[in-house]
Amino acid sequence: MTEVGVSGAARHVVFAPLGDGGRVEVVARRISEAIGLGLIADGEQLPSELELAGALNVSTVTLREALSLLRQRGLVETRRGRGGGSFVRAPVDASVERLRTVLRETGVHELREIGDHLLAVTGTAARLAASRASADQVERLASLVDQLAAADTVGERRRADGRFHIEIAAAAQSTRLTRQEIDLQGEIGELLWIPFGEAIDRDERVAWHRAVLAAIADGDGDRARGLTEEHVELAISRLIEFHLQLSRHES
Protein backbone atom coordinates (compact mmCIF):
# COMPACT_ATOMS: atom_id res chain seq x y z
CA MET A 1 0.00 0.00 0.00
CA THR A 2 1.42 3.40 -0.98
CA GLU A 3 1.59 5.88 1.88
CA VAL A 4 0.26 9.38 1.25
CA GLY A 5 2.91 12.01 1.89
CA VAL A 6 2.55 14.39 4.82
CA SER A 7 1.50 17.93 4.02
CA GLY A 8 3.87 20.79 4.68
CA ALA A 9 1.39 22.27 7.14
CA ALA A 10 1.33 19.11 9.27
CA ARG A 11 5.12 18.79 9.22
CA HIS A 12 5.44 22.44 10.22
CA VAL A 13 3.42 21.71 13.37
CA VAL A 14 5.55 18.65 14.21
CA PHE A 15 8.74 20.70 14.13
CA ALA A 16 7.25 23.94 15.53
CA PRO A 17 8.75 25.51 18.70
CA LEU A 18 7.59 24.01 21.97
CA GLY A 19 5.71 26.38 24.22
CA ASP A 20 5.74 24.38 27.45
CA GLY A 21 9.31 24.65 28.65
CA GLY A 22 10.89 22.09 26.34
CA ARG A 23 11.36 19.38 28.97
CA VAL A 24 13.02 16.17 27.81
CA GLU A 25 9.84 14.08 28.07
CA VAL A 26 7.83 16.74 26.21
CA VAL A 27 10.34 16.75 23.34
CA ALA A 28 10.37 12.94 23.24
CA ARG A 29 6.55 12.83 23.23
CA ARG A 30 6.31 15.35 20.36
CA ILE A 31 8.63 13.27 18.17
CA SER A 32 7.22 9.88 19.21
CA GLU A 33 3.65 11.00 18.45
CA ALA A 34 4.72 12.10 14.99
CA ILE A 35 6.47 8.78 14.37
CA GLY A 36 3.54 6.72 15.68
CA LEU A 37 1.08 8.56 13.42
CA GLY A 38 3.31 8.27 10.36
CA LEU A 39 3.93 12.02 10.18
CA ILE A 40 7.64 11.19 10.13
CA ALA A 41 8.27 8.21 7.85
CA ASP A 42 10.06 4.99 8.68
CA GLY A 43 13.72 5.34 7.74
CA GLU A 44 13.54 9.13 7.46
CA GLN A 45 16.57 11.03 8.73
CA LEU A 46 15.78 13.64 11.34
CA PRO A 47 17.33 17.09 10.98
CA SER A 48 20.73 17.55 12.62
CA GLU A 49 20.73 18.02 16.39
CA LEU A 50 21.51 21.71 15.97
CA GLU A 51 18.71 22.22 13.42
CA LEU A 52 16.15 20.20 15.37
CA ALA A 53 16.99 21.89 18.69
CA GLY A 54 16.62 25.26 16.99
CA ALA A 55 13.28 24.35 15.39
CA LEU A 56 11.84 23.07 18.68
CA ASN A 57 13.39 25.95 20.64
CA VAL A 58 15.19 23.68 23.13
CA SER A 59 18.82 23.27 24.11
CA THR A 60 20.96 20.70 22.33
CA VAL A 61 21.44 18.97 25.70
CA THR A 62 17.67 18.57 26.11
CA LEU A 63 17.33 17.32 22.54
CA ARG A 64 20.11 14.75 22.98
CA GLU A 65 18.47 13.40 26.13
CA ALA A 66 15.13 13.18 24.29
CA LEU A 67 16.76 11.31 21.39
CA SER A 68 18.36 8.97 23.92
CA LEU A 69 14.88 8.19 25.31
CA LEU A 70 13.59 7.53 21.81
CA ARG A 71 16.51 5.19 21.10
CA GLN A 72 15.69 3.26 24.28
CA ARG A 73 12.09 2.94 23.04
CA GLY A 74 13.27 1.69 19.66
CA LEU A 75 11.86 4.66 17.73
CA VAL A 76 15.17 6.18 16.63
CA GLU A 77 18.53 4.73 15.69
CA THR A 78 21.79 6.65 15.39
CA ARG A 79 24.27 5.87 12.65
CA ARG A 80 27.87 7.01 12.75
CA GLY A 81 30.22 8.10 10.01
CA ARG A 82 29.55 9.72 6.65
CA GLY A 83 25.82 9.90 6.01
CA GLY A 84 25.17 9.25 9.69
CA GLY A 85 22.64 10.87 11.99
CA SER A 86 19.38 9.98 13.70
CA PHE A 87 16.92 7.87 11.68
CA VAL A 88 13.31 6.97 12.41
CA ARG A 89 12.25 3.40 13.08
CA ALA A 90 8.53 2.79 12.68
CA PRO A 91 7.08 1.36 15.91
CA VAL A 92 5.82 -2.18 16.15
CA ASP A 93 2.05 -2.09 16.63
CA ALA A 94 1.12 -2.41 20.29
CA SER A 95 -0.06 -5.81 21.48
CA VAL A 96 -3.80 -6.34 21.87
CA GLU A 97 -3.30 -7.23 25.53
CA ARG A 98 -1.41 -4.01 26.29
CA LEU A 99 -4.08 -1.91 24.60
CA ARG A 100 -6.84 -3.71 26.49
CA THR A 101 -4.97 -3.09 29.74
CA VAL A 102 -4.66 0.62 28.94
CA LEU A 103 -8.37 0.84 28.10
CA ARG A 104 -9.40 -1.12 31.19
CA GLU A 105 -7.37 1.26 33.39
CA THR A 106 -8.78 4.39 31.74
CA GLY A 107 -11.91 5.46 33.59
CA VAL A 108 -15.24 6.29 31.98
CA HIS A 109 -14.96 9.91 33.10
CA GLU A 110 -11.55 10.26 31.42
CA LEU A 111 -12.79 8.66 28.22
CA ARG A 112 -15.70 11.11 28.17
CA GLU A 113 -13.30 14.00 28.80
CA ILE A 114 -11.12 12.92 25.88
CA GLY A 115 -14.25 12.52 23.76
CA ASP A 116 -15.44 16.03 24.61
CA HIS A 117 -12.04 17.45 23.65
CA LEU A 118 -12.03 15.43 20.43
CA LEU A 119 -15.54 16.69 19.60
CA ALA A 120 -14.51 20.30 20.04
CA VAL A 121 -11.31 20.04 18.01
CA THR A 122 -12.40 17.77 15.15
CA GLY A 123 -15.81 19.39 14.73
CA THR A 124 -14.37 22.90 14.58
CA ALA A 125 -11.59 21.81 12.23
CA ALA A 126 -14.08 20.21 9.82
CA ARG A 127 -16.27 23.32 9.79
CA LEU A 128 -13.31 25.62 9.10
CA ALA A 129 -11.81 23.30 6.49
CA ALA A 130 -15.02 23.55 4.48
CA SER A 131 -14.37 27.25 3.92
CA ARG A 132 -10.56 27.22 3.85
CA ALA A 133 -9.33 23.99 2.22
CA SER A 134 -7.52 24.32 -1.09
CA ALA A 135 -8.09 21.98 -4.03
CA ASP A 136 -4.75 20.29 -3.27
CA GLN A 137 -5.79 19.70 0.34
CA VAL A 138 -9.12 18.19 -0.73
CA GLU A 139 -7.20 15.89 -3.09
CA ARG A 140 -4.84 14.87 -0.27
CA LEU A 141 -7.82 14.04 1.97
CA ALA A 142 -9.31 11.92 -0.82
CA SER A 143 -6.01 10.00 -1.09
CA LEU A 144 -6.07 9.33 2.66
CA VAL A 145 -9.59 7.93 2.39
CA ASP A 146 -8.36 5.57 -0.35
CA GLN A 147 -5.42 4.63 1.88
CA LEU A 148 -7.77 3.72 4.73
CA ALA A 149 -9.97 1.68 2.38
CA ALA A 150 -6.91 -0.31 1.25
CA ALA A 151 -5.35 -0.71 4.71
CA ASP A 152 -4.86 -4.35 5.72
CA THR A 153 -3.51 -4.10 9.27
CA VAL A 154 -4.89 -2.39 12.35
CA GLY A 155 -1.81 -0.15 12.49
CA GLU A 156 -2.27 0.96 8.89
CA ARG A 157 -5.94 1.72 9.53
CA ARG A 158 -5.19 3.67 12.67
CA ARG A 159 -2.50 5.77 10.95
CA ALA A 160 -4.65 6.51 7.88
CA ASP A 161 -7.60 7.46 10.09
CA GLY A 162 -5.46 9.67 12.33
CA ARG A 163 -3.78 11.33 9.36
CA PHE A 164 -7.18 12.16 7.85
CA HIS A 165 -8.19 14.07 10.98
CA ILE A 166 -4.82 15.81 11.22
CA GLU A 167 -4.93 16.88 7.57
CA ILE A 168 -8.46 18.28 8.06
CA ALA A 169 -7.08 20.44 10.87
CA ALA A 170 -4.20 21.48 8.61
CA ALA A 171 -6.73 22.31 5.86
CA ALA A 172 -8.51 24.51 8.41
CA GLN A 173 -5.25 26.50 8.41
CA SER A 174 -5.04 26.41 12.19
CA THR A 175 -1.72 25.53 13.80
CA ARG A 176 -3.33 25.21 17.24
CA LEU A 177 -6.07 22.86 16.05
CA THR A 178 -3.52 20.76 14.16
CA ARG A 179 -1.30 20.51 17.24
CA GLN A 180 -4.25 19.47 19.41
CA GLU A 181 -5.42 16.95 16.81
CA ILE A 182 -1.98 15.33 16.75
CA ASP A 183 -1.98 15.11 20.55
CA LEU A 184 -5.49 13.61 20.64
CA GLN A 185 -4.76 11.06 17.93
CA GLY A 186 -1.63 10.07 19.83
CA GLU A 187 -3.68 9.67 23.01
CA ILE A 188 -6.81 7.88 21.79
CA GLY A 189 -6.13 6.66 18.24
CA GLU A 190 -4.79 3.21 19.09
CA LEU A 191 -7.61 2.48 21.53
CA LEU A 192 -10.26 3.17 18.90
CA TRP A 193 -8.85 0.40 16.72
CA ILE A 194 -8.20 -2.34 19.31
CA PRO A 195 -8.61 -5.68 17.47
CA PHE A 196 -11.77 -7.59 18.44
CA GLY A 197 -13.11 -4.53 20.23
CA GLU A 198 -12.91 -1.81 17.60
CA ALA A 199 -14.89 1.31 18.33
CA ILE A 200 -14.65 1.93 14.59
CA ASP A 201 -15.61 -0.33 11.70
CA ARG A 202 -13.25 0.18 8.76
CA ASP A 203 -15.88 0.19 6.01
CA GLU A 204 -18.18 2.38 8.11
CA ARG A 205 -15.29 4.76 8.72
CA VAL A 206 -14.42 4.93 5.01
CA ALA A 207 -18.02 5.83 4.16
CA TRP A 208 -17.98 8.52 6.86
CA HIS A 209 -14.68 9.94 5.59
CA ARG A 210 -16.12 10.19 2.11
CA ALA A 211 -19.23 11.98 3.42
CA VAL A 212 -17.16 14.49 5.40
CA LEU A 213 -14.85 15.01 2.43
CA ALA A 214 -17.85 15.71 0.19
CA ALA A 215 -19.15 18.28 2.69
CA ILE A 216 -15.74 19.98 2.82
CA ALA A 217 -15.44 19.96 -0.98
CA ASP A 218 -18.95 21.48 -1.20
CA GLY A 219 -18.03 24.19 1.31
CA ASP A 220 -20.77 23.03 3.69
CA GLY A 221 -19.22 23.64 7.10
CA ASP A 222 -22.31 22.82 9.14
CA ARG A 223 -22.72 19.44 7.45
CA ALA A 224 -18.99 18.66 7.82
CA ARG A 225 -19.10 19.51 11.51
CA GLY A 226 -22.34 17.61 12.15
CA LEU A 227 -21.05 14.43 10.49
CA THR A 228 -17.78 14.66 12.39
CA GLU A 229 -19.41 15.13 15.77
CA GLU A 230 -21.89 12.31 15.13
CA HIS A 231 -19.15 9.79 14.45
CA VAL A 232 -16.86 10.95 17.25
CA GLU A 233 -19.74 10.50 19.71
CA LEU A 234 -20.49 7.04 18.31
CA ALA A 235 -16.83 5.95 18.51
CA ILE A 236 -16.39 7.17 22.08
CA SER A 237 -19.65 5.54 23.22
CA ARG A 238 -18.52 2.23 21.71
CA LEU A 239 -15.11 2.59 23.38
CA ILE A 240 -16.75 3.20 26.76
CA GLU A 241 -18.97 0.14 26.21
CA PHE A 242 -15.91 -2.02 25.48
CA HIS A 243 -14.15 -0.58 28.56
CA LEU A 244 -17.12 -1.62 30.71
CA GLN A 245 -17.11 -5.11 29.18
CA LEU A 246 -13.41 -5.51 29.97
CA SER A 247 -13.95 -4.24 33.53
CA ARG A 248 -16.83 -6.66 34.13
CA HIS A 249 -14.80 -9.56 32.75
CA GLU A 250 -11.89 -8.72 35.09
CA SER A 251 -14.18 -8.61 38.15
C-alpha positions, 0 to 999 in steps of 0.5 A: 500500500502506498503511503500518502505524503505528509503535508507541509502544514502538518510537518510544520506543526511537528517541528514547531517551537515548543511552548511548554518549557521544552522538557526532555519528556515533552520533546520525546513525546512530540517526536514519538507522536509524529512517528507513531502517526506516520507524520515522520516516515520509517527510515527518514533522517531527522534534521541535525541536532543543531537544526532540530533543537533550533526548530523546537526551541530547546537546548541541544542537551535537552534534545540529545536526552530526548533522542536517547529516550527515543533510542531506548524505546526503539523509535530512533537509531543513530548511525555514525560516520559519513551519512550518519545521523538519527533515523526513524524506526517505525514502531511495532504495533502495540499488542492487543493485551497491552491496549486492552490493559490501557483501556481497562485502566482508563476510567469512563470519566476520562474517556468522556473527557477525551471525547469532549475534547475530540468533539470540540477540536475535530468538529471545529476543524471540519467546519473551518476546512469547508471554507478554507481547504484548497483543491490540493488539500481536498485531493490529499484528503481523498487520497487518505480515504483511499489509503484507509480503504486499502489498509490491511492491518490495524496499524495501517488503519489507525494511521490513515484514520489519524492522518485524515483528521490531522490533515483536516485540521491542517486544511482549516489553516489552524496551527493550534487545532492541528497541534491538538489533533496530533496530541489527541490522535496520539492519546486515543487513536490506538484504543479506537482500533483495538482488534476484536473490540474496535470502536470503529468499523473500517468500512463504516469509517471509510463511508464517513470519511467520504461523506465528510470530504464531500461536505468539505469539498462542497463548502458546507461547514455545518454538514462537515461539523455535524457528520464529524461530531456524530461519528466521534460520539459514536466511537467514544460511546462504543469505546466506553462500552468495550471498557465496561465489558473488559472491567466486568470480565476482570471482576 
